[in-house]
Structure formats: structure tokens, C-alpha cells
Amino acid sequence: MTVKELEKLLNDIRAGDISTEEALEKLRSFPYTDLGYARIDHHREIRTGYPEIIYCAGKTAEQVTGIFRIMAGKENNVIGTRASGDMYNSVKSAIPEAVYFSEARIISVQKKKPECPDSSIAVITAGTSDIPVAEEAAITAELLGNKVIRIYDAGVAGIHRLVDKLPEIRSCAVIIVIAGMEGALASVVGGLVDKPVIAVPTSVGYGASFGGISALLAMLTSCSAGVTVVNIDNGFGAGFSASMINRMHYGR
């Protein structure tokens, strides 16, 4: 239940449009529903502005479907990250309107259209191999109600590919930079813009990249002051944080 929905419920009670018993029934599972294997936090959107988002990896398809069914039944938009095709098929059988973004590995059920700030979020990758993580970030941001500009394969080995896109990049309120190998792109972008940059190291790279550790350390030690860093391959975390910054930018 969102803040607006709670306010509407209180107003309906005052106006006599709904009985106290009906209101209590709506609030019966507030603030969470206990499924035994998961306790679903219905209070989170009131506290943080966003409903609980499901991390699907490590769960069974049946568990993911059960969580989706409860959350969608509360008329919430539901997002599940790191979801497999089998998980999606199970959710789809229970909730026909479910959508799967296979490259991002995200399942979505949209019950209401989120408010959309006027400003955009840029998602930039160093290489094509970074696109799966970038899509997790981009789709997350879009499902949370943001406009996203995608600029893929613009790494430092061919820096002109980035420079050509600077007018678009600079028009955005926040920028996500996704890179593996040595992770240099985040520092370069941070030195060219006056907007916050969220850097995402990826596990892309040869042996000495240590599964993304090299990019992570390079980004953490960036000399560009406006760069902050999320964990390796954490496109979701970057998209979520970028959404929060973008909404703050417009006071939402």
C-alpha cells in the first residue's frame, strides 16, 4: 500500500464510503504477509517510496510465484531480479500479465503506471559484453518510472564513441557507467560531466581482472570526485540508486 492509497483509505472512512470492517480487512496483512519461507514487506513503499523488490536467485520457482501472487494481489507493481526462464514461466501461469526481460533477467508485473520525472538516466557500457548488467540497470530504472538513454560499447579503447554522445549524456540527471576489464570508463565520464556517476564494475575481462575485482578497485580509487561505486555486476543496485537520485532532482 502506498502513502496515497493509505490517505485515500482514511478519506473513504471519513466520508462513509467504506466501513471500518472493510478498512480493517484491507489492512489485515499490514505491514507484512508471512508465507513461512518469506515475509513480504507491504510497508516498504510507505517507508522508502518503492515496494519490496524480489531477489529471485536461490529461490525455487514455486517460492517466487507465491511471492509474486501475494504482492500482485495487493495491486502493487512487482519486480523480480535475477530470475530464470523457468521462474518466469511459473509466474506467468499464475499471473498472465507478467513480462520477462530475458537479457536483464527481470520479471515484472505492472498494476499501475509509476510517475515519471522529466529528466533522464544515462546507462553507458564500455563494451558489448557489459550489456546484460546494463540492461538490469536500465530495465530496473524504467520499471521504477524513469526515462533511460542507452549508450552501449563506448569504452576508452575508442574514446571518440563516447565524445560523440556527450550532449545526450550531459542532458541526463544521473549517469550509470558499466565496465569490466580495468574499469577506466567511469573515471573518464566522471571527468567530463557535472552530474553524479554511479559506476558498476562487471566480471567481464581476462584472468588478471579477477572476476571484476580489478574494475571494482579501479572505480573505488577513481580520481573523479563525482563517482560512486556499487558491487560487481550489480546493475539492479545502480538502477535503483539512479532512480532515487533522479526523483530527488525533481523533488519527487
Backbone as JSON, one array per atom type, in Angstrom:
{
  "sequence": "MTVKELEKLLNDIRAGDISTEEALEKLRSFPYTDLGYARIDHHREIRTGYPEIIYCAGKTAEQVTGIFRIMAGKENNVIGTRASGDMYNSVKSAIPEAVYFSEARIISVQKKKPECPDSSIAVITAGTSDIPVAEEAAITAELLGNKVIRIYDAGVAGIHRLVDKLPEIRSCAVIIVIAGMEGALASVVGGLVDKPVIAVPTSVGYGASFGGISALLAMLTSCSAGVTVVNIDNGFGAGFSASMINRMHYGR",
  "N": [[0.85, -1.19, 0.0], [0.6, 2.17, -0.91], [1.56, 5.53, 0.18], [-0.31, 7.35, -0.83], [-2.47, 5.65, -1.32], [-3.07, 4.82, 1.27], [-3.83, 7.28, 2.39], [-6.1, 7.75, 0.83], [-7.72, 5.63, 1.68], [-8.18, 6.36, 4.38], [-9.57, 8.76, 3.95], [-11.83, 7.74, 2.65], [-13.0, 6.31, 4.72], [-13.65, 8.41, 6.49], [-15.49, 9.75, 4.89], [-17.5, 7.98, 4.8], [-17.63, 6.14, 2.77], [-16.6, 3.66, 2.93], [-16.72, 0.93, 5.17], [-15.66, 0.52, 8.62], [-15.0, -2.13, 9.09], [-14.47, -3.08, 6.51], [-12.25, -1.53, 5.92], [-10.44, -2.48, 7.83], [-10.12, -5.05, 6.89], [-8.72, -4.57, 4.52], [-6.36, -3.75, 5.65], [-5.49, -5.94, 6.94], [-3.3, -7.67, 6.48], [-1.25, -5.98, 6.88], [1.72, -4.91, 8.43], [3.05, -6.91, 6.93], [3.08, -10.03, 5.08], [3.18, -13.35, 6.07], [4.64, -16.05, 4.67], [5.91, -18.26, 5.52], [8.3, -19.28, 4.19], [9.01, -16.8, 3.36], [8.66, -13.39, 4.32], [6.64, -10.96, 3.43], [7.07, -7.61, 2.81], [4.85, -5.24, 3.1], [4.89, -2.66, 3.87], [6.99, -1.28, 2.92], [6.95, 0.49, 0.7], [5.71, 2.76, 1.73], [7.64, 3.55, 3.56], [10.0, 3.88, 2.01], [9.39, 4.72, -0.54], [9.35, 2.94, -2.62], [8.07, -0.28, -3.55], [8.77, -3.54, -2.05], [11.34, -5.37, -3.64], [11.87, -8.35, -5.39], [14.45, -10.62, -4.95], [15.33, -13.14, -6.91], [17.14, -15.23, -7.32], [18.35, -18.26, -5.98], [15.96, -18.93, -4.84], [13.13, -21.17, -5.17], [11.12, -21.87, -8.1], [8.47, -22.09, -7.36], [8.4, -20.73, -4.91], [9.06, -18.11, -5.74], [6.85, -17.59, -7.36], [4.78, -17.71, -5.49], [5.36, -15.46, -3.9], [5.14, -13.42, -5.81], [2.41, -13.68, -6.38], [1.1, -12.88, -4.01], [2.04, -10.21, -3.72], [1.23, -8.99, -6.14], [-1.47, -9.26, -5.8], [-2.03, -7.28, -4.0], [-2.24, -5.1, -5.55], [0.16, -3.92, -6.2], [2.98, -2.78, -8.16], [5.23, -5.21, -9.26], [8.52, -6.39, -9.08], [10.95, -8.69, -10.01], [14.24, -9.71, -9.65], [17.19, -11.22, -11.18], [16.07, -13.54, -12.26], [15.15, -16.71, -13.59], [14.25, -18.29, -16.77], [12.54, -20.44, -16.26], [11.45, -19.71, -13.79], [10.02, -17.46, -14.6], [8.12, -18.65, -16.32], [6.62, -20.09, -14.48], [5.6, -18.0, -12.85], [4.14, -16.65, -14.81], [2.14, -18.48, -15.42], [0.51, -18.19, -13.23], [0.03, -15.47, -13.1], [-1.03, -13.93, -15.69], [-0.36, -11.48, -16.91], [2.31, -11.02, -16.47], [5.63, -10.05, -17.37], [8.68, -10.8, -19.05], [12.03, -9.84, -19.06], [14.49, -10.95, -20.73], [17.3, -10.59, -21.16], [18.0, -8.88, -19.09], [17.16, -10.42, -17.03], [14.81, -10.08, -15.52], [11.62, -10.19, -14.03], [8.46, -8.71, -14.41], [5.47, -7.33, -13.11], [3.07, -5.11, -13.84], [0.89, -3.09, -12.23], [0.07, -0.49, -12.01], [0.82, 2.64, -13.49], [3.94, 4.08, -12.93], [4.91, 7.33, -11.62], [6.67, 9.6, -13.73], [9.7, 11.22, -13.82], [10.78, 14.3, -15.43], [13.42, 14.39, -16.23], [16.2, 12.37, -17.45], [17.94, 9.18, -17.21], [21.19, 8.17, -17.94], [22.62, 5.26, -19.31], [25.59, 3.74, -19.69], [27.85, 1.63, -21.39], [31.1, 0.11, -21.38], [31.74, -1.96, -23.12], [30.23, -4.38, -25.43], [29.94, -6.79, -24.12], [29.24, -6.04, -21.59], [26.57, -5.52, -21.59], [24.39, -7.2, -20.55], [24.45, -6.66, -17.71], [24.07, -3.93, -17.87], [21.49, -3.82, -18.95], [20.02, -4.86, -16.84], [20.28, -2.72, -15.06], [19.11, -0.63, -16.6], [16.47, -1.55, -17.2], [15.49, -1.88, -14.61], [15.5, 0.83, -13.74], [13.67, 1.91, -15.59], [11.3, 0.48, -14.99], [10.83, 1.53, -12.52], [9.92, 3.98, -13.16], [11.38, 5.81, -14.78], [12.9, 7.65, -17.47], [15.2, 6.35, -19.79], [18.36, 6.62, -21.33], [20.24, 4.77, -23.5], [23.6, 4.0, -24.07], [25.75, 2.14, -25.61], [28.76, 0.17, -25.81], [31.02, 2.02, -25.71], [33.69, 2.34, -24.91], [37.01, 3.14, -23.5], [38.95, 2.4, -25.32], [38.21, 3.29, -27.75], [37.66, 6.21, -27.68], [36.36, 8.26, -28.99], [33.83, 7.37, -29.54], [32.45, 7.77, -27.25], [32.69, 10.55, -26.83], [31.22, 11.61, -28.95], [28.65, 11.3, -27.97], [28.33, 12.98, -25.86], [26.63, 15.37, -25.61], [24.04, 14.2, -25.26], [24.5, 12.67, -22.97], [25.16, 14.62, -21.07], [22.74, 15.84, -20.79], [21.3, 14.38, -19.03], [20.13, 13.57, -15.68], [21.47, 11.88, -13.97], [24.07, 9.44, -14.21], [24.85, 6.19, -15.2], [27.61, 4.12, -15.31], [29.03, 1.34, -16.8], [31.41, -1.11, -16.66], [33.93, -3.53, -17.39], [37.02, -5.28, -17.44], [39.65, -3.08, -16.94], [38.1, -1.08, -15.92], [38.13, 1.68, -16.54], [36.42, 3.51, -17.72], [34.5, 4.76, -16.09], [35.9, 6.72, -14.59], [36.72, 8.4, -16.67], [34.25, 9.35, -17.71], [33.31, 10.6, -15.4], [35.03, 12.76, -15.27], [34.1, 14.4, -17.25], [31.54, 15.36, -16.94], [28.94, 17.13, -15.08], [27.31, 15.78, -13.36], [26.04, 13.3, -11.03], [27.78, 10.19, -11.03], [27.27, 6.79, -11.23], [29.1, 4.0, -10.8], [29.5, 0.77, -12.15], [31.21, -2.07, -11.7], [32.03, -4.84, -13.77], [32.15, -8.43, -14.16], [33.46, -9.01, -16.44], [36.28, -9.76, -18.41], [39.8, -10.6, -18.85], [41.99, -13.08, -17.28], [43.55, -11.66, -15.31], [41.8, -9.77, -14.45], [40.43, -10.76, -12.38], [37.72, -11.61, -12.04], [36.25, -9.24, -11.95], [37.24, -7.83, -9.81], [39.47, -6.19, -10.31], [38.34, -4.06, -11.83], [36.51, -3.12, -9.93], [38.23, -2.19, -7.84], [39.63, -0.22, -9.24], [37.59, 1.59, -9.84], [36.77, 2.3, -7.26], [39.01, 3.69, -6.43], [38.99, 5.9, -8.0], [39.96, 9.04, -9.43], [38.11, 10.88, -10.11], [35.89, 12.94, -8.63], [33.09, 12.79, -8.49], [32.23, 10.18, -8.7], [30.59, 7.31, -7.61], [30.36, 3.93, -6.34], [28.93, 0.73, -6.98], [28.45, -2.77, -6.19], [30.12, -5.61, -7.79], [28.78, -6.44, -10.92], [26.29, -5.48, -10.18], [23.79, -4.4, -11.45], [21.12, -3.92, -10.83], [21.25, -2.56, -8.31], [22.49, -0.19, -9.1], [20.6, 0.87, -10.92], [18.4, 1.25, -9.23], [19.42, 3.1, -7.31], [20.03, 5.22, -9.03], [17.47, 5.91, -9.85], [16.38, 6.9, -7.45], [18.0, 9.18, -7.11], [17.33, 10.6, -9.41], [14.62, 11.16, -8.98], [14.81, 12.75, -6.68], [16.07, 14.91, -7.8], [14.03, 16.17, -9.1], [12.4, 16.69, -7.0], [10.64, 14.66, -6.18]],
  "CA": [[0.0, 0.0, 0.0], [1.38, 3.4, -0.97], [1.08, 6.62, 1.03], [-1.53, 7.89, -1.43], [-3.55, 4.68, -1.12], [-3.43, 4.89, 2.68], [-4.58, 8.52, 2.56], [-7.43, 7.55, 0.22], [-8.48, 4.75, 2.57], [-8.61, 7.16, 5.52], [-10.6, 9.69, 3.47], [-13.04, 6.97, 2.38], [-13.6, 6.02, 6.03], [-14.25, 9.66, 6.98], [-16.63, 10.1, 4.05], [-18.52, 6.93, 4.91], [-17.67, 5.34, 1.54], [-16.14, 2.32, 3.27], [-16.95, 0.68, 6.6], [-14.47, 0.23, 9.4], [-14.68, -3.54, 8.9], [-13.84, -3.21, 5.19], [-10.92, -0.93, 6.02], [-9.6, -3.4, 8.59], [-9.81, -6.18, 6.01], [-7.65, -4.11, 3.63], [-5.13, -3.59, 6.42], [-5.33, -7.15, 7.75], [-1.95, -8.22, 6.31], [-0.33, -4.86, 7.01], [2.62, -4.49, 7.38], [3.68, -7.95, 6.12], [2.43, -11.33, 4.97], [4.11, -14.42, 6.4], [4.44, -17.26, 3.86], [6.76, -19.31, 6.06], [9.62, -19.16, 3.54], [9.25, -15.38, 3.09], [7.74, -12.45, 4.97], [6.56, -9.93, 2.41], [7.02, -6.31, 3.48], [3.91, -4.34, 2.41], [5.09, -1.33, 4.44], [8.23, -0.7, 2.4], [6.72, 1.62, -0.2], [5.43, 3.93, 2.57], [8.89, 3.98, 4.19], [11.1, 4.18, 1.11], [8.93, 5.21, -1.84], [9.31, 1.84, -3.58], [7.7, -1.55, -2.92], [9.81, -4.55, -1.94], [11.72, -5.99, -4.91], [12.19, -9.75, -5.13], [15.68, -11.22, -5.46], [14.82, -14.48, -7.21], [18.19, -16.25, -7.3], [18.37, -19.04, -4.74], [14.59, -19.34, -4.51], [12.51, -22.07, -6.14], [10.11, -21.23, -8.95], [7.22, -22.05, -6.59], [8.52, -19.65, -3.93], [8.98, -16.85, -6.46], [5.46, -17.43, -7.8], [3.97, -17.4, -4.31], [5.62, -14.07, -3.51], [4.52, -12.57, -6.83], [0.95, -13.74, -6.28], [0.68, -12.06, -2.87], [2.33, -8.8, -3.97], [0.36, -8.52, -7.21], [-2.82, -9.21, -5.26], [-2.17, -6.01, -3.29], [-2.24, -4.05, -6.58], [1.48, -3.32, -6.3], [3.89, -3.19, -9.21], [6.13, -6.21, -8.7], [9.73, -6.61, -9.85], [11.8, -9.77, -9.54], [15.53, -9.67, -10.34], [17.97, -12.45, -11.28], [15.06, -14.59, -12.45], [15.36, -17.61, -14.73], [13.09, -18.51, -17.62], [11.61, -21.36, -15.57], [10.73, -18.91, -12.8], [9.05, -16.64, -15.32], [7.02, -19.49, -16.8], [5.79, -20.4, -13.32], [4.86, -16.78, -12.51], [3.22, -16.37, -15.92], [0.99, -19.38, -15.31], [-0.34, -17.68, -12.15], [-0.27, -14.05, -13.37], [-0.82, -13.86, -17.14], [0.2, -10.2, -17.39], [3.74, -10.94, -16.16], [6.52, -9.82, -18.52], [10.06, -11.21, -18.77], [13.11, -9.19, -19.78], [15.42, -12.07, -20.62], [18.7, -10.17, -21.03], [18.14, -8.32, -17.75], [16.71, -11.46, -16.09], [13.85, -9.43, -14.64], [10.18, -10.41, -14.22], [7.7, -7.54, -13.97], [4.01, -7.25, -13.18], [2.75, -3.7, -13.63], [-0.5, -2.85, -11.88], [-0.21, 0.93, -12.16], [1.93, 3.32, -14.15], [4.63, 4.95, -11.98], [5.19, 8.7, -12.04], [7.91, 9.66, -14.49], [10.35, 12.54, -13.83], [11.09, 14.83, -16.75], [14.83, 14.14, -16.56], [16.54, 11.0, -17.85], [19.13, 8.49, -16.69], [22.03, 7.58, -18.98], [23.28, 4.0, -18.99], [26.69, 3.65, -20.65], [28.74, 0.49, -21.2], [32.39, 0.13, -22.05], [31.71, -2.93, -24.22], [29.01, -5.15, -25.66], [29.86, -7.85, -23.1], [28.68, -5.48, -20.35], [25.16, -5.17, -21.8], [23.44, -7.84, -19.61], [24.4, -5.89, -16.47], [23.47, -2.63, -18.21], [20.05, -3.99, -19.11], [19.44, -4.97, -15.49], [20.19, -1.35, -14.54], [18.19, 0.17, -17.4], [15.1, -2.04, -17.01], [15.12, -1.52, -13.23], [15.19, 2.26, -13.72], [12.44, 2.14, -16.35], [10.16, -0.05, -14.25], [10.59, 2.44, -11.4], [9.29, 5.2, -13.67], [12.35, 6.75, -15.32], [13.32, 7.58, -18.87], [16.59, 5.89, -19.85], [19.1, 6.72, -22.58], [21.25, 3.72, -23.55], [24.77, 4.24, -24.91], [26.49, 0.9, -25.41], [30.03, -0.04, -26.5], [31.67, 3.34, -25.84], [34.82, 2.25, -24.0], [38.15, 4.04, -23.68], [39.78, 1.99, -26.46], [37.74, 4.12, -28.88], [37.02, 7.24, -26.86], [35.51, 9.11, -29.84], [32.47, 6.84, -29.48], [31.85, 8.41, -26.07], [32.66, 12.0, -27.03], [30.1, 11.91, -29.85], [27.38, 11.21, -27.24], [28.36, 13.84, -24.67], [25.44, 16.21, -25.43], [22.96, 13.38, -24.69], [24.89, 12.27, -21.61], [25.1, 15.79, -20.19], [21.34, 16.24, -20.6], [20.69, 13.48, -18.03], [20.29, 13.97, -14.28], [22.39, 10.93, -13.33], [24.7, 8.6, -15.23], [25.37, 4.88, -14.78], [28.69, 3.66, -16.19], [29.21, -0.08, -16.56], [32.64, -1.5, -17.34], [34.78, -4.58, -16.85], [38.46, -5.1, -17.7], [40.27, -2.21, -15.94], [37.08, -0.19, -15.36], [38.57, 3.07, -16.67], [35.41, 4.4, -18.32], [33.8, 5.56, -15.07], [36.72, 7.9, -14.29], [36.68, 9.28, -17.83], [32.95, 10.01, -17.73], [33.25, 11.47, -14.23], [35.78, 13.98, -15.55], [33.51, 15.13, -18.38], [30.16, 15.76, -16.67], [28.67, 17.75, -13.78], [26.22, 15.01, -12.78], [26.54, 12.12, -10.3], [28.07, 8.99, -11.82], [27.25, 5.52, -10.5], [29.94, 3.06, -11.52], [29.22, -0.65, -11.92], [32.22, -2.98, -12.25], [31.49, -6.14, -14.19], [33.09, -9.56, -14.1], [33.99, -9.2, -17.79], [37.71, -9.49, -18.52], [40.73, -11.73, -18.86], [42.31, -13.63, -15.97], [44.06, -10.69, -14.33], [40.72, -8.9, -13.95], [39.97, -11.41, -11.14], [36.27, -11.66, -11.96], [35.68, -7.92, -11.67], [37.92, -7.18, -8.69], [40.31, -5.11, -10.85], [37.46, -2.93, -12.16], [35.97, -2.61, -8.67], [39.25, -1.41, -7.14], [39.91, 0.97, -10.04], [36.48, 2.54, -9.66], [36.81, 2.78, -5.88], [40.13, 4.62, -6.28], [38.89, 6.89, -9.07], [40.3, 10.42, -9.09], [36.95, 11.72, -10.43], [35.22, 13.06, -7.33], [31.65, 12.54, -8.54], [31.96, 8.77, -8.98], [30.33, 6.35, -6.53], [30.51, 2.58, -6.89], [28.17, -0.39, -6.42], [29.19, -4.03, -6.23], [30.37, -6.23, -9.09], [27.61, -6.91, -11.67], [25.05, -5.07, -9.5], [23.01, -3.47, -12.26], [19.91, -3.54, -10.1], [21.57, -1.53, -7.31], [22.76, 1.06, -9.8], [19.34, 1.39, -11.45], [17.57, 1.7, -8.1], [20.01, 4.33, -6.78], [19.85, 6.27, -10.03], [16.07, 6.32, -9.79], [16.22, 7.75, -6.27], [18.64, 10.48, -7.39], [16.56, 11.28, -10.45], [13.4, 11.69, -8.35], [15.21, 13.86, -5.81], [16.42, 16.01, -8.68], [12.79, 16.9, -9.39], [11.62, 16.86, -5.77], [9.55, 13.68, -6.11]],
  "C": [[0.88, 1.24, 0.0], [0.81, 4.43, 0.0], [-0.23, 7.17, 0.48], [-2.72, 6.95, -1.22], [-4.01, 4.68, 0.34], [-4.23, 6.15, 2.96], [-5.99, 8.38, 1.99], [-8.3, 6.67, 1.11], [-9.01, 5.52, 3.77], [-9.72, 8.14, 5.13], [-11.92, 8.97, 3.19], [-13.76, 6.61, 3.67], [-14.33, 7.26, 6.55], [-15.51, 10.03, 6.2], [-17.76, 9.07, 4.13], [-18.63, 6.07, 3.68], [-17.22, 3.9, 1.78], [-16.32, 2.13, 4.77], [-15.62, 0.41, 7.31], [-14.03, -1.22, 9.19], [-13.99, -3.76, 7.56], [-12.43, -2.64, 5.2], [-9.96, -1.86, 6.76], [-9.21, -4.61, 7.75], [-8.69, -5.81, 5.05], [-6.31, -4.05, 4.34], [-4.74, -4.86, 7.17], [-3.9, -7.7, 7.66], [-0.88, -7.14, 6.4], [0.39, -4.97, 8.36], [3.3, -5.61, 6.59], [2.82, -9.2, 6.1], [3.47, -12.41, 5.18], [3.75, -15.67, 5.59], [5.24, -18.44, 4.4], [8.17, -19.2, 5.5], [9.97, -17.71, 3.23], [8.23, -14.55, 3.86], [7.74, -11.17, 4.11], [6.23, -8.59, 3.06], [6.12, -5.34, 2.69], [4.11, -2.88, 2.85], [6.22, -0.57, 3.75], [8.0, 0.52, 1.51], [6.4, 2.89, 0.59], [6.73, 4.46, 3.16], [9.89, 4.52, 3.19], [10.68, 4.75, -0.24], [8.83, 4.14, -2.9], [8.86, 0.57, -2.87], [8.9, -2.48, -2.84], [10.07, -5.16, -3.32], [12.29, -7.37, -4.61], [13.53, -10.12, -5.76], [15.39, -12.7, -5.65], [15.88, -15.57, -7.11], [18.22, -16.95, -5.94], [17.01, -19.48, -4.27], [14.12, -20.37, -5.53], [11.49, -21.29, -6.96], [8.79, -21.1, -8.19], [7.26, -20.92, -5.55], [8.39, -18.29, -4.61], [7.54, -16.57, -6.88], [4.56, -17.07, -6.62], [4.14, -15.95, -3.87], [4.97, -13.12, -4.51], [3.01, -12.53, -6.67], [0.44, -12.85, -5.15], [0.87, -10.57, -3.19], [1.43, -8.22, -5.06], [-1.08, -8.41, -6.74], [-3.09, -7.96, -4.45], [-2.15, -4.81, -4.23], [-0.93, -3.27, -6.59], [2.13, -3.68, -7.63], [4.92, -4.12, -8.59], [7.31, -6.4, -9.65], [10.51, -7.74, -9.2], [13.09, -9.78, -10.34], [16.22, -11.03, -10.29], [17.05, -13.67, -11.4], [15.38, -15.43, -13.69], [14.1, -17.69, -15.58], [12.07, -19.43, -16.99], [10.8, -20.62, -14.51], [9.65, -18.07, -13.47], [7.86, -17.48, -15.77], [6.07, -19.85, -15.66], [4.96, -19.19, -12.91], [3.79, -16.48, -13.55], [1.97, -17.24, -15.86], [0.01, -18.9, -14.25], [-0.81, -16.26, -12.41], [-0.01, -13.8, -14.85], [-0.19, -12.57, -17.64], [1.68, -10.03, -17.08], [4.55, -10.83, -17.44], [7.93, -10.2, -18.1], [11.03, -10.46, -19.67], [14.31, -10.13, -19.69], [16.87, -11.63, -20.45], [18.98, -9.6, -19.65], [17.81, -9.33, -16.66], [15.76, -10.88, -15.04], [12.43, -9.84, -15.03], [9.45, -9.18, -13.67], [6.2, -7.79, -14.11], [3.66, -5.8, -12.87], [1.25, -3.53, -13.42], [-0.9, -1.39, -12.05], [1.02, 1.59, -12.76], [2.62, 4.24, -13.15], [4.8, 6.36, -12.53], [6.56, 8.76, -12.69], [8.51, 11.06, -14.41], [10.65, 13.0, -15.25], [12.51, 14.5, -17.19], [15.07, 12.66, -16.82], [17.76, 10.49, -17.11], [19.9, 7.93, -17.88], [22.64, 6.29, -18.47], [24.32, 3.76, -20.09], [27.49, 2.39, -20.35], [30.05, 0.71, -21.93], [32.37, -0.8, -23.26], [30.38, -3.64, -24.34], [28.84, -6.24, -24.6], [29.27, -7.37, -21.79], [27.16, -5.25, -20.44], [24.2, -5.91, -20.86], [23.32, -7.1, -18.28], [23.75, -4.53, -16.71], [21.95, -2.73, -18.36], [19.35, -4.19, -17.77], [19.27, -3.59, -14.88], [19.12, -0.56, -15.27], [16.74, -0.24, -17.17], [14.62, -1.72, -15.6], [14.69, -0.06, -13.18], [13.89, 2.56, -14.46], [11.21, 1.65, -15.6], [9.83, 0.79, -13.03], [10.13, 3.82, -11.86], [10.24, 6.23, -14.23], [12.55, 6.56, -16.82], [14.81, 7.26, -18.9], [17.15, 6.08, -21.26], [20.22, 5.68, -22.53], [22.36, 4.11, -24.53], [25.72, 3.08, -24.68], [27.74, 0.85, -26.3], [30.73, 1.28, -26.78], [32.89, 3.41, -24.93], [36.01, 3.09, -24.39], [39.06, 3.63, -24.83], [39.39, 2.73, -27.74], [36.96, 5.29, -28.31], [36.12, 8.17, -27.66], [34.05, 8.65, -29.81], [31.71, 7.41, -28.29], [31.67, 9.91, -26.3], [31.5, 12.42, -27.93], [28.76, 11.99, -29.11], [27.32, 12.16, -26.04], [27.15, 14.76, -24.54], [24.26, 15.45, -24.82], [23.26, 13.04, -23.23], [24.71, 13.44, -20.65], [23.68, 16.28, -19.95], [20.65, 15.43, -19.5], [20.99, 13.96, -16.61], [21.29, 13.1, -13.54], [22.86, 9.95, -14.38], [25.19, 7.31, -14.58], [26.41, 4.46, -15.81], [29.05, 2.23, -15.81], [30.41, -0.56, -17.36], [33.32, -2.64, -16.6], [36.23, -4.25, -17.14], [39.1, -4.26, -16.6], [39.33, -1.15, -15.4], [37.36, 1.29, -15.52], [37.46, 4.03, -17.09], [34.72, 5.28, -17.28], [34.58, 6.82, -14.72], [36.69, 8.9, -15.43], [35.38, 10.06, -17.87], [32.85, 11.0, -16.57], [34.0, 12.78, -14.43], [35.21, 14.84, -16.65], [32.12, 15.7, -18.09], [30.04, 16.4, -15.29], [27.5, 17.08, -13.08], [26.79, 13.84, -11.99], [26.7, 10.92, -11.24], [28.07, 7.78, -10.89], [28.01, 4.51, -11.33], [29.6, 1.62, -11.13], [30.35, -1.48, -12.52], [31.57, -4.29, -12.65], [32.58, -7.2, -14.14], [33.65, -9.91, -15.47], [35.49, -8.88, -17.81], [38.54, -10.75, -18.51], [41.15, -12.08, -17.43], [42.74, -12.63, -14.93], [42.99, -9.71, -13.85], [40.09, -9.48, -12.69], [38.45, -11.33, -10.96], [35.62, -10.34, -11.59], [36.35, -7.17, -10.54], [38.78, -6.0, -9.18], [39.47, -3.87, -11.16], [36.89, -2.3, -10.89], [36.99, -1.72, -7.96], [39.59, -0.13, -7.91], [38.84, 2.03, -9.86], [36.47, 3.13, -8.25], [37.92, 3.81, -5.66], [40.14, 5.68, -7.37], [39.27, 8.29, -8.57], [39.18, 11.39, -9.48], [36.04, 11.76, -9.21], [33.74, 12.7, -7.35], [31.26, 11.1, -8.76], [31.72, 8.0, -7.69], [30.19, 4.97, -7.15], [29.56, 1.6, -6.19], [28.97, -1.67, -6.64], [29.28, -4.6, -7.64], [29.07, -6.8, -9.67], [26.28, -6.46, -11.07], [24.31, -4.0, -10.3], [21.76, -3.0, -11.57], [20.19, -2.41, -9.12], [21.83, -0.19, -7.95], [21.47, 1.69, -10.32], [18.44, 1.94, -10.36], [18.1, 3.02, -7.54], [19.84, 5.5, -7.75], [18.43, 6.79, -10.04], [15.82, 7.24, -8.61], [16.82, 9.14, -6.5], [17.83, 11.26, -8.39], [15.28, 11.88, -9.88], [13.7, 12.83, -7.39], [15.52, 15.11, -6.62], [15.19, 16.86, -9.01], [11.86, 16.97, -8.19], [10.47, 15.89, -5.65], [9.9, 12.58, -5.13]]
}
